[in-house]
């Protein structure tokens, strides 16, 4: 979350675009993203140059060739001539980043950037925007993520069609729960800006082996990380571009970000390809039945996207593959045949590991929808014996539209209890975490709502006898009457 001065700077930047005729929120984010990307490329190049200077060696793998030095942020940001700045950005730097990484079509990034358009044609506007972006601190990678999240919160359509932007601390929670390793093949079939994929990358960057060495230091791990680990699907061209830039800004050279409507019959078939799925798919109600992939309708007869996505996750995962996904509460207790079928499939045919109930304010200010995190493993042969439930009551932020930081936060406890869960200790259903046997879930029509199983401990409250309460009321009346008498005396 960003607050205070940084938030004010982003708001001012946003207003500058609107005042100059660029009012589509996604267009604003795209244009800011292009400039942030150019700025970040230059920051990385400057770091390489500092290392080269200290070691008296040439710059390793320079991004900017000699003839493209004018495309660097550190060059054009200092230009006094706004017309020259516009030329350098629009006609030199922007075409340069569109082709970055090779010929058009060579990477996912260049494919998505092929149709990108630089909309800023006003020299004064560009000069103003460059000056404002220069004042926004971007050194810290968490700040970059918070900045993206805040910009996305300003999209007028956010929350429509079920597309809720996932808070970064919830994404980090899910990654910490799954503890991805360097051999994973990770997918988000509704990736948007690639927040889940970025979080996995950041987790692995910090991961160390038993000797304290970074696991990505091994060449084979790094090659897989750069080229084969990350996969994301989305059907929105703007999101594909933003997601690709986001991944490249976080150091993933060639993420497989594909234009694909994951539930559609026309999107091609992907089967048992991934070891880990992290996702917050759109909950937009129903879609046209004729457009749904037949491979999904064979599993589940429904048009509800939140159910179809679970069927899709099971199709996409390899045997032994794991998933942590966000679902609306209705998935947990819905009474339709499709709702019961998908829950039964998770419990009986695969291994449902955990259900984390989240408070309804987690997705504010987009919406107050109640959600949960489902954690499961694809087995094809069952394996569910006990399901771990956790009742999250606080996530470290107020549950209103302001979402201000607060002290109450269950997330550290969730992570700790998940990784140390114990069948014998986690049996108290009055606590936040507990296990429920498969047979009990089956007996309740596979209902997965935590309220079905949690025991609420009621505190006995003792009240005064009625005669005592009446006596206190008479005393209050006497005091009021005395005060009124005194007031009348003052007025006479």
PyMOL commands that set and color helices and strands:
alter all, ss='L'
color gray80, all
select helices_A, chain A and resi 4-19+25-55+66-71+73-76+82-98+108-113+123-134+141-153+160-162+168-178+195-206+215-217+219-227+237-249+265-267+289-291+294-297+305-316+330-333+337-349+360-363+411-419+438-443+450-452+466-491
alter helices_A, ss='H'
color red, helices_A
select strands_A, chain A and resi 186-188+230-234+256-259+274-279+317-328+351-358+371-377+386-391+395-397+405-409+433-437
alter strands_A, ss='S'
color yellow, strands_A
deselect
rebuild
show_as cartoon
